[in-house]
Structure formats: C-alpha cells, structure tokens
Amino acid sequence: MFHHVKSLQFNARVSRPDPRFANLLLEQFGGENGELAAAMQYFTQAFGAKVPHPDKYDMLMDIATEEFSHLEIVGATIQMLLKGVNGELKDAADNSEIMQVMNGKAAKENIIHEALTANPQFVMITGGGVTPRNSQGIPWCASYIHSNGDLTVDLRSNLASESRAKLVYEHLMKFTDDPYIHQTLSFLMTREVTHYKMFEAALDSIQPNFPPAVLAADPRYLQQTYNFSEGTVRGPWNEGEIKGMGKEFIYIENPLDYVQETDGQTKLPDDYTTELKAAEKLDKEMSAVKSAEVKNAEPKGVAQWSTYEATRV
C-alpha cells in the first residue's frame, strides 16, 4: 500500500528556465540508469525476497519507494526548468514563430526555441510535460530492469546500478551552473552512495553468498586465466591466489596450444577427481539449503501475503 505525500523528499528549486538541461535531466527520469528504472528494479526484486529474506524484502521496498520519491524530484525539476514552454504552446493562435523555427528560419534565443532544439518531443508530444523517456526521446523500457530471482545476484546488480546512477549525476552537474540544481543533484547523487552501502551490507549478511546462485564452480575450469591478447600483462587478476578460494590462478600463456593439447579441454593433465566429488557434495548441500530457505518460510494452509494487526490508538 502506498500513500503519497505531496511534499518532496528534498526541496527542489531552480533559478531560471533551462530546457536544454531539462532534456539532459530526462536521462534520470526515463533513462536506463534513472530513478524509474531503479524503483522498478528494487520493487520487482522484492517479491522474490519476501519469503526467504523478509528483512531484505523490507529494505528493497523502502529503497524502491525512495527511488519513486527521487523520480518525483527529478520530474518536478524538469517541469520547473520548462517554465514558459507550456504557455507558449497553449497560445495556438500565434504559432508562426514555432513553425519558422521548425523550418530553420528564425533565431532560437527564447525558451520555446530552446525546448524545440533540445528535444522536439517536449513540444510535439508532451506539450511541455514530463514523460518516461530518456534524453534522446527513447521511451522507458522494462529491459532496463535486472531481477534474476536470486537475491545475491540481484544485490550485485544493484551495486552496479547505484554506481552508474551516481556517475550520471556527476556528469549532469557539469552541465548546469544553477546552484539550486546543484544542491538537488548533490542530494540525489549522495543517496546513490547510501543505497550502495545498504545493498553491500545486505549482501554481506547473506552467507554463503559466493559463488552467485546455487551451484559451485566446476574445478576443472576455475583456475585458468588465458592470454587472449598480444603481450603478457600479469596482475592479481591472473596470478597468485584467487581471493577467498584457497586456490591459485593458472596462467595459460598460449591458449591455442593449450586447447589443442587438451582436446578442447576435455583431456586435462589432472582429472580433478577429488575436487569434482567435493563440488558435487557442495552442490547437493547448497541446493538443500536454498530450497529449505523458501520452503520453511512458506506458511501452512492458505497463502497470505500480509498479516493485519489491529492498531490501537
């Protein structure tokens, strides 16, 4: 159940109209890394988390709801930046200027000209309003959402989502000198950092959480790192211990020879018998654990999503 409060979470303000920046800011309204995408991603992920991880369900719903609050802030800011556009559009009798601009015959100094130049959809489709499109006018798409049904996978997706959103806000701050907008963008950017740390803590609280999902990595192919480009560059990503796994990387200097000598990696020097048995045992154990998480949390009898308690005044 949602209850809308008409006051914004942050007091969004603008000094003056700026349709060009309004168009850029659309990226955080209906873009791939924007607030709508984040809200829908966490909202969607929450459903799968409800039974096995009710505490994470609560967190995801809280953050999803905050992202909707941020969407409202972005939308309100865009609308304020388009001040003046609506009035001119509603003056249907005096459209000669707009027609001239469309034909490239008039100077583009005023607000309506800037809006038309920045994004024709502002005036041709939305009539000076905000719709879920990005800065190129491309409609918001559900494919922006990453929800895989495994909470450890979803939380890692969320870390990346928050990182990308922070970066977009940083870039946006370079394209406006309005101090009020800077304050709003700084608030929104900082909340991405907070959410990142919340997701990070949630992931750490789920143990074990590696590797993602259920099945263990196949030990026959885990340690090899391949020199697939010219030259040899070594670093902690292809030499030394694989962090947290108690195994060493095996650097394959010449992958072509290695693949030919091992018959396409089907005849390896080591048969990994012991490791394979251990992996198979771990697969069974983890499958039982993950399955039990959900089964044990399911209520008996009629399924009911919420429990309602009488509120005493």
C-alpha positions as a LaTeX table, in Angstrom:
\begin{tabular}{lrrr}
\hline
Residue & $x$ (\AA) & $y$ (\AA) & $z$ (\AA) \\
\hline
Met1 & 0.00 & 0.00 & 0.00 \\
Phe2 & 1.40 & 3.36 & $-0.99$ \\
His3 & 0.44 & 6.72 & 0.46 \\
His4 & 1.54 & 9.80 & $-1.44$ \\
Val5 & 2.69 & 12.87 & 0.45 \\
Lys6 & 2.69 & 15.97 & $-1.72$ \\
Ser7 & 5.86 & 17.43 & $-0.18$ \\
Leu8 & 9.06 & 16.43 & $-1.94$ \\
Gln9 & 11.73 & 14.49 & $-0.06$ \\
Phe10 & 14.15 & 17.29 & $-0.99$ \\
Asn11 & 13.20 & 20.92 & $-1.66$ \\
Ala12 & 13.87 & 21.03 & $-5.42$ \\
Arg13 & 14.35 & 24.55 & $-6.80$ \\
Val14 & 15.60 & 26.18 & $-9.99$ \\
Ser15 & 16.87 & 29.72 & $-10.59$ \\
Arg16 & 15.65 & 30.07 & $-14.17$ \\
Pro17 & 14.19 & 28.05 & $-17.04$ \\
Asp18 & 16.65 & 25.87 & $-18.93$ \\
Pro19 & 15.02 & 23.50 & $-21.44$ \\
Arg20 & 18.38 & 22.22 & $-22.66$ \\
Phe21 & 19.33 & 20.98 & $-19.21$ \\
Ala22 & 15.77 & 19.70 & $-18.70$ \\
Asn23 & 16.37 & 17.45 & $-21.66$ \\
Leu24 & 19.63 & 16.15 & $-20.20$ \\
Leu25 & 17.94 & 15.53 & $-16.86$ \\
Leu26 & 15.38 & 13.31 & $-18.59$ \\
Glu27 & 18.13 & 10.68 & $-18.55$ \\
Gln28 & 17.49 & 10.29 & $-14.82$ \\
Phe29 & 13.73 & 10.24 & $-15.26$ \\
Gly30 & 13.19 & 7.67 & $-18.01$ \\
Gly31 & 16.71 & 6.57 & $-18.87$ \\
Glu32 & 18.42 & 3.21 & $-18.40$ \\
Asn33 & 20.21 & 4.34 & $-15.23$ \\
Gly34 & 17.45 & 6.64 & $-13.99$ \\
Glu35 & 15.19 & 6.71 & $-10.97$ \\
Leu36 & 12.24 & 4.95 & $-12.61$ \\
Ala37 & 14.47 & 2.03 & $-13.62$ \\
Ala38 & 15.90 & 1.80 & $-10.09$ \\
Ala39 & 12.48 & 1.99 & $-8.44$ \\
Met40 & 11.03 & $-0.73$ & $-10.65$ \\
Gln41 & 14.13 & $-2.91$ & $-10.30$ \\
Tyr42 & 14.08 & $-2.95$ & $-6.49$ \\
Phe43 & 10.29 & $-3.17$ & $-6.38$ \\
Thr44 & 10.38 & $-6.22$ & $-8.67$ \\
Gln45 & 13.24 & $-7.89$ & $-6.80$ \\
Ala46 & 11.39 & $-7.52$ & $-3.51$ \\
Phe47 & 8.71 & $-10.05$ & $-4.43$ \\
Gly48 & 11.20 & $-12.92$ & $-4.70$ \\
Ala49 & 12.87 & $-11.89$ & $-1.45$ \\
Lys50 & 9.67 & $-11.80$ & 0.64 \\
Val51 & 9.64 & $-15.43$ & 1.78 \\
Pro52 & 13.29 & $-16.44$ & 2.17 \\
His53 & 14.54 & $-12.99$ & 3.26 \\
Pro54 & 11.70 & $-10.89$ & 4.74 \\
Asp55 & 14.18 & $-8.39$ & 6.18 \\
Lys56 & 15.65 & $-7.79$ & 2.71 \\
Tyr57 & 12.11 & $-7.50$ & 1.33 \\
Asp58 & 11.59 & $-4.64$ & 3.73 \\
Met59 & 14.85 & $-2.99$ & 2.66 \\
Leu60 & 14.12 & $-3.35$ & $-1.06$ \\
Met61 & 10.63 & $-1.92$ & $-0.67$ \\
Asp62 & 12.00 & 1.00 & 1.36 \\
Ile63 & 14.64 & 1.83 & $-1.23$ \\
Ala64 & 12.23 & 1.30 & $-4.15$ \\
Thr65 & 9.82 & 3.75 & $-2.53$ \\
Glu66 & 12.61 & 6.26 & $-2.02$ \\
Glu67 & 13.56 & 5.90 & $-5.69$ \\
Phe68 & 9.98 & 6.83 & $-6.60$ \\
Ser69 & 10.46 & 9.86 & $-4.36$ \\
His70 & 13.60 & 10.71 & $-6.32$ \\
Leu71 & 11.70 & 10.26 & $-9.57$ \\
Glu72 & 9.24 & 12.86 & $-8.30$ \\
Ile73 & 12.11 & 15.24 & $-7.51$ \\
Val74 & 13.61 & 14.80 & $-10.97$ \\
Gly75 & 10.23 & 15.22 & $-12.66$ \\
Ala76 & 9.44 & 18.34 & $-10.67$ \\
Thr77 & 12.83 & 19.83 & $-11.51$ \\
Ile78 & 12.36 & 19.14 & $-15.21$ \\
Gln79 & 8.93 & 20.75 & $-15.12$ \\
Met80 & 10.33 & 23.87 & $-13.45$ \\
Leu81 & 13.13 & 24.02 & $-15.99$ \\
Leu82 & 10.47 & 24.08 & $-18.72$ \\
Lys83 & 8.73 & 27.11 & $-17.26$ \\
Gly84 & 7.43 & 29.19 & $-20.14$ \\
Val85 & 7.09 & 26.33 & $-22.61$ \\
Asn86 & 3.51 & 25.43 & $-21.70$ \\
Gly87 & 2.23 & 28.99 & $-22.00$ \\
Glu88 & 3.59 & 29.45 & $-25.50$ \\
Leu89 & 2.31 & 26.07 & $-26.61$ \\
Lys90 & $-1.19$ & 26.85 & $-25.39$ \\
Asp91 & $-1.23$ & 30.04 & $-27.48$ \\
Ala92 & $-2.49$ & 28.15 & $-30.51$ \\
Ala93 & $-3.33$ & 31.31 & $-32.46$ \\
Asp94 & 0.26 & 32.52 & $-32.54$ \\
Asn95 & 2.17 & 29.59 & $-33.97$ \\
Ser96 & 4.03 & 31.25 & $-36.78$ \\
Glu97 & 7.23 & 31.57 & $-34.75$ \\
Ile98 & 7.28 & 27.88 & $-33.88$ \\
Met99 & 6.65 & 26.96 & $-37.50$ \\
Gln100 & 9.53 & 29.18 & $-38.57$ \\
Val101 & 11.87 & 27.53 & $-36.10$ \\
Met102 & 10.89 & 24.12 & $-37.39$ \\
Asn103 & 11.87 & 25.32 & $-40.84$ \\
Gly104 & 15.13 & 26.71 & $-39.52$ \\
Lys105 & 14.28 & 30.35 & $-40.43$ \\
Ala106 & 14.28 & 32.09 & $-37.05$ \\
Ala107 & 16.76 & 32.74 & $-34.27$ \\
Lys108 & 16.45 & 30.36 & $-31.32$ \\
Glu109 & 17.01 & 32.63 & $-28.34$ \\
Asn110 & 13.77 & 32.25 & $-26.40$ \\
Ile111 & 12.56 & 29.41 & $-24.24$ \\
Ile112 & 10.29 & 27.70 & $-26.74$ \\
His113 & 13.09 & 27.71 & $-29.30$ \\
Glu114 & 15.50 & 26.15 & $-26.81$ \\
Ala115 & 12.95 & 23.49 & $-25.90$ \\
Leu116 & 12.38 & 22.61 & $-29.53$ \\
Thr117 & 16.11 & 22.41 & $-30.19$ \\
Ala118 & 16.84 & 20.33 & $-27.09$ \\
Asn119 & 14.07 & 17.81 & $-27.57$ \\
Pro120 & 11.21 & 18.27 & $-30.08$ \\
Gln121 & 9.15 & 15.78 & $-28.08$ \\
Phe122 & 8.74 & 18.36 & $-25.32$ \\
Val123 & 6.59 & 20.43 & $-27.61$ \\
Met124 & 5.36 & 17.97 & $-30.24$ \\
Ile125 & 4.24 & 15.10 & $-27.99$ \\
Thr126 & 4.27 & 16.02 & $-24.30$ \\
Gly127 & 3.10 & 19.61 & $-24.61$ \\
Gly128 & 5.70 & 20.82 & $-22.15$ \\
Gly129 & 5.21 & 17.95 & $-19.70$ \\
Val130 & 7.46 & 15.14 & $-18.49$ \\
Thr131 & 7.11 & 11.60 & $-19.77$ \\
Pro132 & 9.22 & 8.48 & $-19.08$ \\
Arg133 & 11.70 & 8.96 & $-21.91$ \\
Asn134 & 15.44 & 9.47 & $-21.88$ \\
Ser135 & 17.35 & 12.50 & $-23.16$ \\
Gln136 & 17.11 & 11.20 & $-26.73$ \\
Gly137 & 13.34 & 10.79 & $-26.53$ \\
Ile138 & 13.50 & 6.98 & $-26.35$ \\
Pro139 & 10.64 & 5.58 & $-24.20$ \\
Trp140 & 11.47 & 3.86 & $-20.93$ \\
Cys141 & 11.83 & 0.11 & $-21.36$ \\
Ala142 & 11.33 & $-2.79$ & $-18.93$ \\
Ser143 & 14.54 & $-4.36$ & $-20.23$ \\
Tyr144 & 16.37 & $-1.81$ & $-18.06$ \\
Ile145 & 15.35 & $-3.88$ & $-15.03$ \\
His146 & 17.66 & $-6.58$ & $-13.65$ \\
Ser147 & 15.77 & $-9.02$ & $-11.48$ \\
Asn148 & 17.02 & $-12.60$ & $-11.53$ \\
Gly149 & 15.22 & $-14.24$ & $-8.62$ \\
Asp150 & 18.39 & $-14.91$ & $-6.64$ \\
Leu151 & 18.94 & $-12.24$ & $-4.02$ \\
Thr152 & 22.74 & $-12.39$ & $-4.07$ \\
Val153 & 22.69 & $-11.89$ & $-7.84$ \\
Asp154 & 20.13 & $-9.09$ & $-7.57$ \\
Leu155 & 22.09 & $-7.28$ & $-4.87$ \\
Arg156 & 25.22 & $-7.34$ & $-7.03$ \\
Ser157 & 23.17 & $-5.89$ & $-9.90$ \\
Asn158 & 22.00 & $-3.17$ & $-7.53$ \\
Leu159 & 25.56 & $-2.24$ & $-6.59$ \\
Ala160 & 26.28 & $-1.69$ & $-10.28$ \\
Ser161 & 23.01 & 0.23 & $-10.78$ \\
Glu162 & 23.75 & 2.62 & $-7.94$ \\
Ser163 & 27.30 & 3.13 & $-9.23$ \\
Arg164 & 26.08 & 4.01 & $-12.73$ \\
Ala165 & 23.38 & 6.35 & $-11.41$ \\
Lys166 & 25.93 & 8.22 & $-9.27$ \\
Leu167 & 28.17 & 8.66 & $-12.30$ \\
Val168 & 25.30 & 10.08 & $-14.38$ \\
Tyr169 & 24.52 & 12.64 & $-11.67$ \\
Glu170 & 28.20 & 13.63 & $-11.58$ \\
His171 & 28.15 & 14.21 & $-15.34$ \\
Leu172 & 24.89 & 16.17 & $-15.14$ \\
Met173 & 26.40 & 18.53 & $-12.58$ \\
Lys174 & 28.95 & 19.63 & $-15.19$ \\
Phe175 & 26.24 & 20.98 & $-17.49$ \\
Thr176 & 24.47 & 23.46 & $-15.23$ \\
Asp177 & 25.66 & 26.38 & $-13.12$ \\
Asp178 & 22.35 & 26.76 & $-11.30$ \\
Pro179 & 23.25 & 26.49 & $-7.57$ \\
Tyr180 & 19.80 & 25.20 & $-6.65$ \\
Ile181 & 20.01 & 22.39 & $-9.19$ \\
His182 & 23.49 & 21.55 & $-7.93$ \\
Gln183 & 22.04 & 21.12 & $-4.45$ \\
Thr184 & 19.33 & 18.80 & $-5.75$ \\
Leu185 & 21.75 & 16.74 & $-7.83$ \\
Ser186 & 24.18 & 16.53 & $-4.91$ \\
Phe187 & 21.38 & 15.16 & $-2.71$ \\
Leu188 & 20.34 & 12.59 & $-5.33$ \\
Met189 & 23.93 & 11.57 & $-6.06$ \\
Thr190 & 24.68 & 11.09 & $-2.37$ \\
Arg191 & 21.61 & 8.91 & $-1.85$ \\
Glu192 & 23.03 & 6.58 & $-4.53$ \\
Val193 & 26.09 & 6.14 & $-2.29$ \\
Thr194 & 23.89 & 5.42 & 0.73 \\
His195 & 21.90 & 2.82 & $-1.20$ \\
Tyr196 & 25.13 & 1.24 & $-2.44$ \\
Lys197 & 26.31 & 0.75 & 1.15 \\
Met198 & 22.92 & $-0.61$ & 2.19 \\
Phe199 & 22.97 & $-3.18$ & $-0.60$ \\
Glu200 & 26.58 & $-4.03$ & 0.20 \\
Ala201 & 25.72 & $-4.65$ & 3.86 \\
Ala202 & 22.69 & $-6.74$ & 2.88 \\
Leu203 & 24.84 & $-8.89$ & 0.60 \\
Asp204 & 27.42 & $-9.41$ & 3.34 \\
Ser205 & 24.66 & $-10.50$ & 5.73 \\
Ile206 & 23.78 & $-13.44$ & 3.45 \\
Gln207 & 26.27 & $-16.23$ & 3.97 \\
Pro208 & 27.43 & $-18.01$ & 1.97 \\
Asn209 & 26.91 & $-15.59$ & $-0.93$ \\
Phe210 & 29.63 & $-16.80$ & $-3.32$ \\
Pro211 & 29.55 & $-18.01$ & $-5.97$ \\
Pro212 & 26.27 & $-16.36$ & $-7.00$ \\
Ala213 & 23.20 & $-18.62$ & $-7.19$ \\
Val214 & 23.47 & $-22.25$ & $-6.03$ \\
Leu215 & 25.92 & $-24.43$ & $-7.95$ \\
Ala216 & 29.64 & $-24.47$ & $-7.19$ \\
Ala217 & 32.13 & $-23.68$ & $-9.93$ \\
Asp218 & 33.48 & $-26.62$ & $-11.91$ \\
Pro219 & 37.02 & $-27.09$ & $-10.53$ \\
Arg220 & 38.33 & $-28.23$ & $-13.92$ \\
Tyr221 & 37.90 & $-24.78$ & $-15.43$ \\
Leu222 & 38.04 & $-22.44$ & $-12.44$ \\
Gln223 & 41.70 & $-21.53$ & $-12.11$ \\
Gln224 & 42.77 & $-20.94$ & $-15.71$ \\
Thr225 & 43.34 & $-17.40$ & $-16.97$ \\
Tyr226 & 44.06 & $-17.11$ & $-20.69$ \\
Asn227 & 46.45 & $-14.80$ & $-22.51$ \\
Phe228 & 43.94 & $-13.90$ & $-25.23$ \\
Ser229 & 45.66 & $-10.70$ & $-26.36$ \\
Glu230 & 49.08 & $-9.69$ & $-27.63$ \\
Gly231 & 51.71 & $-9.28$ & $-24.97$ \\
Thr232 & 51.81 & $-10.55$ & $-21.43$ \\
Val233 & 50.43 & $-8.47$ & $-18.59$ \\
Arg234 & 50.31 & $-10.05$ & $-15.15$ \\
Gly235 & 48.42 & $-8.84$ & $-12.13$ \\
Pro236 & 46.26 & $-10.03$ & $-9.21$ \\
Trp237 & 43.55 & $-10.93$ & $-11.73$ \\
Asn238 & 45.67 & $-13.68$ & $-13.35$ \\
Glu239 & 48.39 & $-14.66$ & $-10.87$ \\
Gly240 & 48.62 & $-15.60$ & $-7.24$ \\
Glu241 & 45.74 & $-16.69$ & $-5.03$ \\
Ile242 & 42.13 & $-16.48$ & $-6.15$ \\
Lys243 & 40.79 & $-14.27$ & $-3.40$ \\
Gly244 & 38.88 & $-16.18$ & $-0.76$ \\
Met245 & 39.04 & $-19.55$ & $-2.53$ \\
Gly246 & 42.34 & $-21.02$ & $-1.37$ \\
Lys247 & 43.39 & $-21.74$ & $-4.97$ \\
Glu248 & 45.99 & $-20.29$ & $-7.30$ \\
Phe249 & 45.40 & $-18.88$ & $-10.77$ \\
Ile250 & 46.91 & $-20.96$ & $-13.57$ \\
Tyr251 & 48.15 & $-18.67$ & $-16.34$ \\
Ile252 & 47.81 & $-20.10$ & $-19.85$ \\
Glu253 & 50.38 & $-18.25$ & $-21.94$ \\
Asn254 & 49.32 & $-19.84$ & $-25.24$ \\
Pro255 & 45.60 & $-20.71$ & $-25.16$ \\
Leu256 & 45.63 & $-22.15$ & $-28.71$ \\
Asp257 & 48.28 & $-24.75$ & $-27.86$ \\
Tyr258 & 46.56 & $-25.49$ & $-24.56$ \\
Val259 & 43.19 & $-26.14$ & $-26.20$ \\
Gln260 & 44.75 & $-28.36$ & $-28.89$ \\
Glu261 & 46.85 & $-30.33$ & $-26.41$ \\
Thr262 & 43.87 & $-30.97$ & $-24.12$ \\
Asp263 & 41.49 & $-31.87$ & $-26.94$ \\
Gly264 & 39.31 & $-28.86$ & $-26.33$ \\
Gln265 & 39.85 & $-29.05$ & $-22.54$ \\
Thr266 & 38.23 & $-32.48$ & $-22.34$ \\
Lys267 & 41.51 & $-34.28$ & $-21.53$ \\
Leu268 & 43.21 & $-32.26$ & $-18.84$ \\
Pro269 & 46.51 & $-33.20$ & $-17.16$ \\
Asp270 & 44.69 & $-33.61$ & $-13.85$ \\
Asp271 & 41.37 & $-35.43$ & $-13.68$ \\
Tyr272 & 40.27 & $-33.38$ & $-10.63$ \\
Thr273 & 38.51 & $-36.43$ & $-9.17$ \\
Thr274 & 38.72 & $-35.24$ & $-5.57$ \\
Glu275 & 37.69 & $-31.68$ & $-6.40$ \\
Leu276 & 34.75 & $-32.82$ & $-8.53$ \\
Lys277 & 33.43 & $-35.01$ & $-5.73$ \\
Ala278 & 33.72 & $-32.12$ & $-3.31$ \\
Ala279 & 31.90 & $-29.81$ & $-5.74$ \\
Glu280 & 29.12 & $-32.37$ & $-6.26$ \\
Lys281 & 28.72 & $-32.73$ & $-2.48$ \\
Leu282 & 28.61 & $-28.95$ & $-2.08$ \\
Asp283 & 26.02 & $-28.65$ & $-4.86$ \\
Lys284 & 23.69 & $-31.02$ & $-3.01$ \\
Glu285 & 24.21 & $-29.25$ & 0.29 \\
Met286 & 23.62 & $-25.78$ & $-1.14$ \\
Ser287 & 20.59 & $-26.93$ & $-3.13$ \\
Ala288 & 19.06 & $-28.28$ & 0.08 \\
Val289 & 19.87 & $-25.09$ & 1.99 \\
Lys290 & 18.46 & $-22.75$ & $-0.66$ \\
Ser291 & 15.35 & $-24.87$ & $-1.13$ \\
Ala292 & 14.77 & $-25.09$ & 2.62 \\
Glu293 & 15.03 & $-21.30$ & 2.96 \\
Val294 & 11.93 & $-20.91$ & 0.86 \\
Lys295 & 10.00 & $-24.00$ & 1.97 \\
Asn296 & 10.47 & $-23.38$ & 5.69 \\
Ala297 & 9.30 & $-19.81$ & 5.38 \\
Glu298 & 6.11 & $-20.68$ & 3.49 \\
Pro299 & 3.02 & $-20.54$ & 5.71 \\
Lys300 & 0.92 & $-23.66$ & 6.09 \\
Gly301 & $-2.56$ & $-23.70$ & 4.60 \\
Val302 & $-3.94$ & $-20.67$ & 2.78 \\
Ala303 & $-1.19$ & $-18.41$ & 1.49 \\
Gln304 & $-1.45$ & $-14.85$ & 2.73 \\
Trp305 & 0.97 & $-12.11$ & 1.76 \\
Ser306 & 0.30 & $-9.70$ & 4.65 \\
Thr307 & $-0.69$ & $-10.06$ & 8.28 \\
Tyr308 & $-3.02$ & $-7.41$ & 9.63 \\
Glu309 & $-2.91$ & $-6.35$ & 13.22 \\
Ala310 & $-5.42$ & $-4.06$ & 14.89 \\
Thr311 & $-3.93$ & $-0.63$ & 15.50 \\
Arg312 & $-4.59$ & 0.67 & 18.99 \\
Val313 & $-4.87$ & 4.40 & 19.43 \\
\hline
\end{tabular}
